[in-house]
Amino acid sequence: MTAADIEMPNLRDDAPHLLVVDDDERIRDLLASYLRQNGFRVTQAENGAAARAQLVGLAFDCIILDVMMPGESGFEIAEWLRKESDVPILMLTARSEPEHRVKGLELGVDDYMPKPFEPRELLLRLQNILKRRSTPQAKAGEVRFGPFIFDLRRNELKRGDEPIRLTDKEREVLREFALSGGEPVSREDLAKLGEYENERAVDVQINRLRQKIEVDPANPAYLHTVRGKGYVLYLD
């Protein structure tokens, strides 16, 4: 254990425990210090091998995972993790291309932030992940609404045994609703998630998704508009 891994004395024993995986020592130390100041226990790992060693011996509430590292990439670690565990993953990367973000989400990561980032935004995203993952549906790995089941591990939607074909953006939006635990999601948050040019584009995406899950999209049974708040997916 390094000095950077010594926990602050005022942290509760039940404080969420995070694993920060990044090959940049300066970023690791700064991020660990900031997170400890905000009530988290933090362990650090400088590469994939070190992360695997920590994950074998300790249980974590969330993994903050860099994509570009020497040796094993963050994508490879995320893929391995998803075969072993449902622990939440917040992925960090210097690459902002949509295909890298989509690849991470396809692997089952919970959120994705490009570098450089504002620590406050990372903290808010982290808190949202932990809050969403505490819902009974998310813990079970799937959510249900009407005849539909959305698998959070595979990001797959089915009506009974019939797969429903989704675009990458529809999959991202539906996952956000599923993880929200039946709480409204703002149009602003959905716009950031899908990197939409404006909130009007979010409305178009919602309408397209309704075409696939609603009998009458003009009078939705599941995906509702919440005036002044955004949208909500009513779960069983």
C-alpha positions as CSV (number, residue, x, y, z in Angstrom):
1,M,0.0,0.0,0.0
2,T,1.3,3.5,-0.9
3,A,0.8,6.7,1.0
4,A,-1.7,7.7,-1.6
5,D,-3.9,4.7,-0.6
6,I,-4.0,5.6,3.1
7,E,-7.7,6.4,3.8
8,M,-8.7,9.6,5.5
9,P,-9.4,9.0,9.2
10,N,-12.9,10.6,9.1
11,L,-14.3,8.1,6.5
12,R,-17.0,5.8,7.6
13,D,-16.4,2.1,7.5
14,D,-19.4,1.7,5.2
15,A,-18.3,4.5,2.8
16,P,-18.4,3.4,-0.8
17,H,-15.1,1.8,-1.9
18,L,-13.8,2.8,-5.3
19,L,-11.0,1.3,-7.5
20,V,-9.2,4.0,-9.6
21,V,-7.3,2.4,-12.5
22,D,-5.1,4.7,-14.5
23,D,-1.5,4.6,-15.7
24,D,-1.0,8.3,-15.0
25,E,0.1,8.6,-11.4
26,R,-0.6,12.3,-11.2
27,I,-4.2,11.8,-12.3
28,R,-4.7,8.8,-10.0
29,D,-3.4,10.7,-7.0
30,L,-5.4,13.9,-7.7
31,L,-8.6,11.9,-8.3
32,A,-8.1,9.7,-5.2
33,S,-7.5,12.7,-3.0
34,Y,-10.6,14.5,-4.4
35,L,-12.8,11.4,-4.0
36,R,-11.6,10.8,-0.4
37,Q,-12.4,14.4,0.4
38,N,-16.0,13.7,-0.8
39,G,-16.5,10.6,1.4
40,F,-15.2,7.7,-0.6
41,R,-12.6,5.0,0.3
42,V,-10.2,4.7,-2.6
43,T,-7.7,2.1,-3.8
44,Q,-5.5,2.7,-6.8
45,A,-4.1,0.5,-9.6
46,E,-1.7,1.6,-12.3
47,N,-2.5,-1.0,-14.9
48,G,-4.7,-4.0,-15.8
49,A,-2.6,-6.5,-13.9
50,A,-2.7,-4.4,-10.7
51,A,-6.4,-3.9,-11.1
52,R,-7.0,-7.7,-11.4
53,A,-5.0,-8.3,-8.3
54,Q,-7.0,-5.8,-6.3
55,L,-10.3,-7.2,-7.7
56,V,-9.4,-10.7,-6.6
57,G,-9.0,-9.8,-3.0
58,L,-11.4,-6.9,-2.5
59,A,-15.0,-5.9,-3.2
60,F,-15.6,-2.5,-4.7
61,D,-18.7,-0.4,-5.2
62,C,-17.5,1.1,-8.5
63,I,-14.5,1.0,-10.8
64,I,-13.2,4.2,-12.4
65,L,-11.3,2.8,-15.4
66,D,-9.0,4.5,-17.9
67,V,-9.2,3.1,-21.5
68,M,-5.7,3.8,-22.8
69,M,-3.1,2.0,-20.7
70,P,0.1,0.1,-21.5
71,G,-0.6,-3.6,-21.8
72,E,-4.2,-4.5,-21.1
73,S,-6.6,-1.8,-22.2
74,G,-9.6,-0.6,-20.2
75,F,-11.9,-2.2,-22.7
76,E,-10.2,-5.6,-22.1
77,I,-10.5,-5.2,-18.3
78,A,-14.2,-4.1,-18.7
79,E,-14.9,-7.2,-20.8
80,W,-13.2,-9.5,-18.3
81,L,-15.1,-7.8,-15.4
82,R,-18.5,-8.2,-17.0
83,K,-17.9,-12.0,-17.2
84,E,-17.1,-12.0,-13.5
85,S,-19.1,-9.3,-11.9
86,D,-21.8,-6.6,-12.2
87,V,-19.7,-4.0,-10.4
88,P,-20.5,-0.5,-11.8
89,I,-17.8,0.9,-14.2
90,L,-17.2,4.6,-15.0
91,M,-14.9,4.7,-18.0
92,L,-12.4,7.5,-18.6
93,T,-10.6,8.2,-21.9
94,A,-8.8,10.8,-23.8
95,R,-10.7,9.7,-26.9
96,S,-14.1,11.3,-27.5
97,E,-15.0,9.5,-30.7
98,P,-18.6,8.1,-30.5
99,E,-17.4,4.6,-31.5
100,H,-15.3,4.3,-28.4
101,R,-18.1,5.4,-26.2
102,V,-20.5,3.0,-27.8
103,K,-17.9,0.2,-27.5
104,G,-17.7,0.8,-23.8
105,L,-21.5,0.8,-23.4
106,E,-21.8,-2.4,-25.4
107,L,-19.4,-4.0,-22.9
108,G,-21.7,-3.0,-20.1
109,V,-20.0,0.0,-18.6
110,D,-22.3,2.4,-16.7
111,D,-21.0,5.7,-17.9
112,Y,-18.3,7.2,-20.0
113,M,-16.3,10.5,-19.5
114,P,-13.7,12.0,-21.9
115,K,-10.6,13.6,-20.6
116,P,-10.1,16.3,-19.5
117,F,-13.1,16.3,-17.2
118,E,-14.4,18.5,-14.3
119,P,-14.0,16.6,-11.0
120,R,-17.4,17.9,-9.9
121,E,-19.1,16.4,-12.9
122,L,-17.3,13.1,-12.4
123,L,-18.4,13.1,-8.7
124,L,-22.1,13.7,-9.8
125,R,-21.9,11.0,-12.4
126,L,-20.4,8.6,-9.8
127,Q,-23.1,9.4,-7.3
128,N,-25.8,8.8,-9.9
129,I,-24.3,5.4,-10.9
130,L,-24.3,4.3,-7.2
131,K,-27.8,5.5,-6.7
132,R,-29.1,3.8,-9.8
133,R,-27.3,0.6,-9.0
134,S,-28.9,0.4,-5.6
135,T,-32.3,-0.2,-7.1
136,P,-33.7,-3.8,-6.8
137,Q,-34.1,-4.0,-10.6
138,A,-30.6,-3.0,-11.4
139,K,-29.2,-5.4,-8.7
140,A,-31.1,-8.2,-10.5
141,G,-29.5,-7.3,-13.8
142,E,-32.7,-6.7,-15.7
143,V,-35.8,-4.5,-15.7
144,R,-39.3,-5.3,-16.8
145,F,-42.1,-3.1,-18.1
146,G,-45.2,-4.7,-19.6
147,P,-44.2,-7.6,-21.9
148,F,-40.6,-6.2,-22.2
149,I,-37.4,-7.2,-20.5
150,F,-34.3,-5.1,-20.7
151,D,-31.1,-7.0,-19.9
152,L,-28.6,-4.6,-18.3
153,R,-25.6,-6.9,-18.7
154,R,-26.1,-7.3,-22.5
155,N,-28.1,-4.1,-23.2
156,E,-30.7,-6.2,-25.0
157,L,-34.4,-5.7,-25.1
158,K,-36.9,-8.5,-25.6
159,R,-40.7,-8.9,-25.8
160,G,-41.0,-12.3,-24.3
161,D,-38.5,-14.4,-26.2
162,E,-38.5,-12.1,-29.2
163,P,-35.5,-9.7,-29.5
164,I,-36.3,-6.1,-30.3
165,R,-33.8,-4.5,-32.6
166,L,-32.4,-1.2,-31.2
167,T,-30.0,1.3,-32.6
168,D,-26.9,2.2,-30.5
169,K,-28.5,5.5,-29.3
170,E,-31.8,3.8,-28.5
171,R,-29.9,1.2,-26.4
172,E,-28.1,4.0,-24.5
173,V,-31.3,5.9,-23.8
174,L,-33.2,2.8,-22.7
175,R,-30.3,1.8,-20.4
176,E,-30.4,5.2,-18.8
177,F,-34.1,4.8,-18.1
178,A,-33.6,1.3,-16.8
179,L,-30.9,2.4,-14.4
180,S,-33.0,5.3,-13.2
181,G,-35.2,3.0,-11.2
182,G,-38.5,4.5,-12.4
183,E,-37.3,8.1,-11.7
184,P,-37.6,10.9,-14.3
185,V,-34.5,11.6,-16.4
186,S,-34.1,15.1,-17.7
187,R,-33.9,16.0,-21.3
188,E,-30.6,17.8,-20.5
189,D,-29.1,14.6,-19.1
190,L,-30.3,12.5,-22.1
191,A,-28.8,15.1,-24.5
192,K,-25.4,14.8,-22.8
193,L,-25.7,11.0,-22.8
194,G,-26.3,10.7,-26.6
195,E,-24.2,13.8,-27.5
196,Y,-27.2,15.3,-29.2
197,E,-26.9,18.7,-30.7
198,N,-29.9,20.0,-28.8
199,E,-32.8,18.8,-26.6
200,R,-35.1,18.7,-29.6
201,A,-33.1,15.8,-30.9
202,V,-33.8,14.0,-27.7
203,D,-37.5,14.3,-28.3
204,V,-37.1,12.8,-31.8
205,Q,-35.1,9.9,-30.2
206,I,-37.8,9.3,-27.6
207,N,-40.5,9.2,-30.3
208,R,-38.5,6.6,-32.2
209,L,-38.1,4.5,-29.1
210,R,-41.8,4.7,-28.4
211,Q,-42.5,3.4,-31.9
212,K,-40.8,0.2,-30.8
213,I,-42.2,-0.3,-27.3
214,E,-45.7,1.3,-27.4
215,V,-48.9,0.0,-28.9
216,D,-50.0,3.6,-29.3
217,P,-47.0,5.9,-29.3
218,A,-49.2,9.0,-29.1
219,N,-50.6,7.7,-25.8
220,P,-47.7,5.9,-24.3
221,A,-48.2,3.3,-21.5
222,Y,-44.6,3.0,-20.5
223,L,-42.4,5.9,-21.6
224,H,-44.1,9.1,-20.4
225,T,-43.3,12.8,-20.6
226,V,-43.0,14.4,-17.2
227,R,-43.7,18.1,-17.6
228,G,-40.8,20.3,-16.4
229,K,-38.7,17.2,-15.6
230,G,-38.1,15.2,-18.8
231,Y,-39.1,11.6,-19.3
232,V,-39.7,8.5,-17.2
233,L,-40.0,4.8,-18.0
234,Y,-42.5,3.2,-15.7
235,L,-41.1,-0.2,-14.6
236,D,-43.0,-3.2,-13.2
